[in-house]
Amino acid sequence: MAQGLGFLTMGPVDDKQQLVALYERMYKAMIAKDSAVLDEVHADDFVLVHMTGMHQSKDAYIRSIMNGTLNYYSAVTESLDIIVDGCKAVITGHSKVEAAVFGGGRHTWPLSLRFEARKRNGQWRLTHSQASTY
C-alpha cells in the first residue's frame, strides 16, 4: 500500500495494527473488486457518506463497486491517524486515490476518509465513513 506513513495513534498497539491492516485490506478489496473482503471489513450497518452528501448502505456500496459505478485503480496513503477508545475507533486516512466514479473520467483524487470502527468479538469492522477531499 503506502510507504512512510505518519501515524498519530492513541490506544493499544495491537488495536492500532489491526486497524491499519483493516484500512489497507479495504482499499485493496476496493481495487480488486473483492466483494467477500469488502463484506468482511464493513459492519452490516455500515454507511458511506460521499463527497456529494449521498448516503450508501453497505450493500449498495459494495454493489456499486462490483457493477462498475465506483471503479478504484490505486490508492497511495499519505497519512493515517488512529484514535482508539475501548471498542470504538476513529481512523482518518489521506490517500491519493485513482478512480472513475458515477460515470466520470479517471482521475486521481486527494481523498480523505474518516471512518468510525467498532470492535466486536475481537474483530474490528468499519461502521461509518465520511469522504471529502484535502
C-alpha positions, 0 to 999 in steps of 0.5 A: 500500500503506502510507504512512510506513513505518519501515524498519530495513534492513541490506544493499544498497539495491537488495536492500532495494527489491526486497524491499519491492516483493516484500512489497507485490506479495504482499499485493496478489496476496493481495487480488486473488486473483492466483494467477500473482503469488502463484506468482511471489513464493513459492519452490516450497518455500515454507511458511506457518506460521499463527497456529494452528501449521498448516503450508501448502505453497505450493500449498495456500496459494495454493489456499486463497486462490483457493477462498475459505478465506483471503479478504484485503480490505486490508492497511495496513503499519505497519512493515517491517524488512529484514535482508539477508545475501548471498542470504538475507533476513529481512523482518518486516512489521506490517500491519493486515490485513482478512480472513475466514479458515477460515470466520470473520467479517471482521475486521481483524487486527494481523498480523505476518509474518516471512518468510525470502527467498532470492535466486536468479538475481537474483530474490528469492522468499519461502521461509518465513513465520511469522504471529502477531499484535502 
